[in-house]
Every structure is written in structure tokens, then in C-alpha cells.
Amino acid sequence: MSNIFTDTLQGKSTERPPVWFMRQAGRVLPRYMKMREMHSFQQLMSDPELAAEVTLMPVDDLGVDAAILFSDILVIPQALGLKVAFPDSGPVFENPFCKLGTIPGLHFDPTRLQYIYDAIDCINAREKNYTPLIGFCGGPLTTYLFMAQGTSSNHQFNDAISLYYNKHEDVKRILAQVTDACIEYAIKQCEHGIAAFQIFETYGGLLPSQVYLQDVYPHMKRIITAVKSQGVPVIYFPKGLGAGLSHIADSGADFVSIDWQVSLPDARGLLPQPIGLQGNLDPRLLAIDNRETLDAAIDNIISFWEKDRRLIVNLGHGITPQCTFENTKYAVDRIKNIPRKKSGLAKD
């Protein structure tokens, strides 16, 4: 079925840009916070019926044009045999590589991910009006950083980066193994009926771009190729890559998600057509009281869309705990209700 999100992915003309937000299924939603009073994050993620309810919640409460599977990028380390807890403060690994001082051999058990495929089935069974579902995985580097550091408390992963250089051959082995697991995971999501797939390389900018492009990017391309072979479009989010965006034109991704540190016009200069762009509203603007500042930022994005229709409106990263439901809903409504004459589609 046709939908403004899938139409844009396919290069079709639409009367406005589609909009969805990373981390939209959670934090900012009052109904989600009530569910969290009764269930842990792990319970919500692991129970297919609960995961389906949370996944579709922002479609009803915010009016976004796509849903993203309620899950976590760290299900892959769990399927590789690592123990990960999800307290409110963020994920914590029991025995991260940096604590062990070595990088052990790991075994991928795909059966540990069955509950996620069951959740996708539940979501598709519930959704009557066809809201496209986005599946996802973490990028190889980002997944490794969590496995090595054990927590994201400072978002710098300094010990994991040191281990990356000190145990380079072992890290290369783990990157390949994570990639293999991600490929099987992604293909299974495709088989269960996702409409698009996003790869979150959230910490891609923590390595020098030339190191990332040499060591990690080939693995990223393998994941993208595997998903595209299933006929599913891919969105690639290499946060922090900066000018390195100019070197990923051959990734095979249909869209590249842009962080807020790079303007959309600059990103377009680094990434040629027909690669589409996704982004890049600063999520911190959804936490402020000044609506004029938020309006101006949205207007800049809409102005870019008027010149380049290969755009999906999103954030430059995920919704933060400081964002308010009111501002988030306001932003979605404002994007969805741009005047038809402003969109260039007014009729005489």
C-alpha cells in the first residue's frame, strides 16, 4: 500500500515531506511512561505484544508517518552470548571486553532473537491502516564500542577505543562477527515484513574518518547489500562522520541520516543524488520553551525540501529525556500541515 514515507523512499512526489523521529517509541510519550511504571524496559522489549503496543504508540499519539520497531541495538551482543542489563541509567554489560582485558570468542545463537520477529508479526497484525514499520540494527563500530566499554555513561568510549588500537586484529574479528550476525538479523526482519531498515552507526565519529572508512565501512556495505537484496530500502545513520560523508556515496544506502552538526545543504554537497537525506532537527529544540526558535529550524528544513524532495524529516539524533510531548507533537503537526501553496502544490 502507498504511504508518504514509502513513496519518498521510492522517489515518488509527495505533497509534504514524511516525518518520524528516532527514539519516538518511548521517553516522550505519557502512555509509555505509564507502561514503564508496570514493566521494565527489558520486559517491554521482550514481550511481543507489549513491544507491538509501544511501537505503534507514537503513530497514534504523535501522528508520525512511520513506526520503528521498539527494541535495542544491543540485542545482537545478547545473541552473541554477552550478558546485558537495561537499568534506567542505560545498558550495562556484565563482562565487557575492557574489563576482561581480552576479546573472547563468541557464538551467535539466532534463536535468541525470535521474540523480535514475533513482535514484528504482532505489529503487522495490529496495524490496519498500513503504517510502514522500520527495522534496524546497530552499526558494527557502535555495537563493538558497547561490547568493549560495557556502558555508554560518558559517550566517549575511551577505553574501548584504546582496546581497538591495542587489539586491532581481535577487534577486526569481532567487527566481522557482529556484521555477520547483523546480516542474519536484518534478513529475518525483512522476511517478517518490515518496510525499511535503518543502521544506527551512532558513534561512527569516534574514530578518525579515514580509520572508520578503512576498517568499518566495508562491513557496513555488507549489511546494506544484504538488506537491499531482500528488496527493502536502507537508511544509513553515520553520526559524527562529518566531511567523511563524501566517501560513502557507494554505500548502496537509499537515504543517509544527517546529524545536526552538518547542515542539509552541506550534506547534499557531500552526497550526490539520487541518495536521499534524512534529518536533521536538533533534538534539544524539542526541550525549549521558545517556539519561535523551533519554528525557524523547521522552516529551514522545509525550505530545503522545497528544493530537494528526497528528504525525510527526522532528528539529528534521538529524542532525549528532556524533550516534551507538547513540543514533539507540535513539531510533527507543523511539518504535516505546511501550507499547500508553500509546498508548491497549490492549485489555481
N, C-alpha and C positions, 0 to 999 in steps of 0.2 A: 504494500500500500504506500501511497505517496505521503510524504511528510516534509515540512520545510527543512528539517535537519538533513534527512537523507537526500532530498533534492539538491541541497547545497553541496553535499559531498560528491554528488554525481555531476556537478557543474551546471545544473538547471537554474533558470532565472526564478527568483522569488521576490515578493513584494517588500520584504524586510529581511534582515539577517536573522538566522536562528540564534537562540541563546540557551546556554546551560552553564552551570558553574561547577568547577572542581570542588569536592567535599560538600556538595549540596545536600547529600543524604545524611543529615546529622546536625550537629552543633547548633545551627541557627534556627532549627525548627522546633517550636514549642511542643508539638506532638512527639517528636523524637526524644526530647528531654524528659517527657513524662514516661516514655518507654524505658529510658535509662534508669529511672527510679526503681524499676522492677526487674531489669535484665542488665547483665554486664555486656560490654562491647563484644566479648567473645561469644556470649550466648546469642546475641542478635545476629552476629555474622554466621554462626554455625547452624542455626535453625533455619531451614529453607523458607518456611512460611513467614517467620519474623523478618528474615533478610529481604524477602519479596515486599513485605509491607513497608519497610524503611526505604527500599529502592524507589518505590513508586510515590512515596510521600511528597517529595518536592514537586512532582508533576502536578499534584492536586493543590498543594499549599502555596507554591511559588509560581506555577504556571510555566515552568521551563519546557523547552521543546524536545528534550531527550532525558532519559534516565541513565544513570551509571550504576552498575552493579555495586551493591553495598558489600564490600569485602575489604581486603587489605593486601598490599603488595607483599607482605611477609608470610603469606600462606605458602609461598614457594620454599623458603627456608624450613618451614614446618614439614613440608612434604619431603624435604631432603634429610629429615631426621633431627633437626635442631629444635630445642625447646624454647618457645617464645610465649611470654605472658603479655597481656594487654591491660595493664592498670590505667587509671585515668590520666596519669602523668605521661603516658606514652609506652611504646613497646619496650620490653626488656628481655634480652637473651640470657639463658642460664649460664652457658659456657661459650661466650664469644671467642673468636679466634685470638684476639689480642690478650684475653685473659689466659688462654691456653698456651700462648706463645708459639703456636704452630697452627697449620691448616690441615685438619684431618681429612681423610677420605670420607665421602658422603654417598649415601644411596638414595636415589629418588624412588619414592613409593607413590605412584599416581592415584592409588585408591584413597589416599588421604585427602584428595580434592573433590571427591564425588559429591559431597554436600553442596559444593558451589554449583556444580552442574544441575543438581536438584533445585537449587534456588533459581537458576535461570529458567528452568521448566516452570516453576511456580509463578515467576514474574510474567512469562509469556502466556500462561493460562489465565492469569488475572486481568491482563491488560486487554480491554475490549476495544478501545479506540485507536490502537496501534501507536503507542509512543515508542520510538526506537530505543533499544537498550544498548548501551556501550559497555563492552567488556574491557578488561585491562590486565596489565601486569606491570611490575617494576622493571626498570632498565637494569641491565647486568651490573653496571657500576654501583648504582644506588642500592641494589639488593646486597651486593658484596659488602658495602660500607656498613650496613646494619649488622650483617653476619659477623663482621670483624670487630666493630666497636661495641656492639651489644645494646646501644641506646642512642637516641638522637638528641640528648639533652642540650648539647651546645651547637648542634647542626654544623660543626666543622669537621668532625671525624678525624682529628689529627692522628690518633693512634692507628686508625685503620689505613690512613694514607701512608704513614711510616711503614706499616707492615706491607703495604702494596709495593713499595720500593725495595724493602729488605728481603721479601719472599716473592720476588716477581714471578718466577716460574710457577710456584704453587698458586699464586693468585690467578695467573693466566689459566691454569687448570680449572680453578673454581669458576671463573667467568664463563668458560666453555660449558661447564656442567650446569650452571644456572641458566645459561642460554638454552641448552637442550631441554631442560625442564620447562622453561617458559614457552618454548615452541609447542611441546605436547599440551601444555595447559591452554595455550591460546587456540590451538586447533580444536580442542574439545569444546571450548566456549563457542567457537564458530559452529560446530556441529549441533550445538544445542540452541542456536538461533539468535545470536547477537547481531545487531545491525552495523556496528562499527567497533573498532578496537583501538584503545589508546595505550601507549607505552610511556610510563612515567619515569624518565631519567631525571628525577628531581634534583640530584646532586651532581649532574654532569659537569658543572662548572668548577668542581673542587679539584679537578686535575687540570694542568695546562692543556689548552685545546689541542695542541699537537700530540700530546700523550693520549688524550681521550680518543682522538681520531685514529691513532695508530693501533691502540690496544683494545678499545671497547667498541668503537663504531662498527667494525666488521661483524661483531656479534649482534649488534642492533639491526644491521641489514639482514642478517639471517632470520631474525624474528619477523621482520616486516615482510620479507619474501614468503615466509611460511603462511602468514595470515592472508596475504594477497592471493596466494594460491587457492584459498578457500572462497574467493570472491567477496571478501569482506574488506571494506576500506579501513585505512590505518591513519591514526593521528599520532604524531611523534612529538613528545614534550621534552626537549633537551634544555632544561632550565639552567641559566647561567653560562651557556655556551658562547654568547656574545658574538663577536666577529667570526667565530668558528662556524656560524650558520652558513657562511658562504661555501663551506666544504661538504655540506650534507645534501646537496641538490640531487645526488644519485642514490639517496636512501631508499627510494621507492615509496615513501610515505605520500599519501594523498594530501594531508594537511600537516603543518608544523605548528605546534602551540608555542606562542611567544610570551616570555615573561615581561614584567612591566619595566625592566631596565632597558629594553630595546623598543623604540617606537615602531609602530606598524609600518610607516613609510620606510624607515631604515631596514626593517626586516624584509620588506618587499624588495629593496635594493640588493639584499644579500641572497634572497631565494627567488629564483625566476618562476614565472608562470610555466606550467599550469599548477604548481604546488600552491594549495590554499593555505591561508593563515587562520589561526585561532587565537583569540586573546582580546586584549591584554590589560583589562581594567585592573588597577591596583586594588587588591582586596581590602587594604586598610581604609579605602574610601567608603566601604560599607560599614565602618565603625564610627564615622564622624557625624557631627550634628549639622554641618554646613552642606545643605543640599545643593547650593549653587556650585560648589566645587565638584560634587558628584555629577551634576548635570553637565558641566563643562567637559569632564572626562568622557562621559557617554557621548556627548556631541562630537568629540574628536574621533571616536571610534566610528560613529555613524557617517561622519564626513569621509572617512577613509573608505567605508563600504560603498558609498555613492560612486567612488571612482574604481573600486576593485571589489566586485561582488563575490569573489572567492574568499569569504570571511565568515567565520563562526564566532559570535561574541562569547567571551568567557573571561575568566580572571587570569592575571599573570602568575597566579599560584592558587592554592585552595583557600576556601573560606576559613577565617581564623576565629578563635573563640570570642574575640572582641566584636565581630560583625553582628549587626542586629537584624532580626527578622524583618523589621519595618523597612530598613534601607535596602535589604536584599530584594524584597518584594517590589519596592519602588523602582529599583534599577531594572528588574525584569519587565515590569509594566511599561516603563518608559521606552525600553528597546522595542517591545512588541507593538507599541502604539505610536510609532513615528508617523507624522502626517504623510498621507499618500502623495501629496504634491512634493513633499521634501524628498520622498524616496524616488521621485522621478517617474512615478507610475500613475499620476493623476490623469483623469480623463476629462476632455473638454465637455 
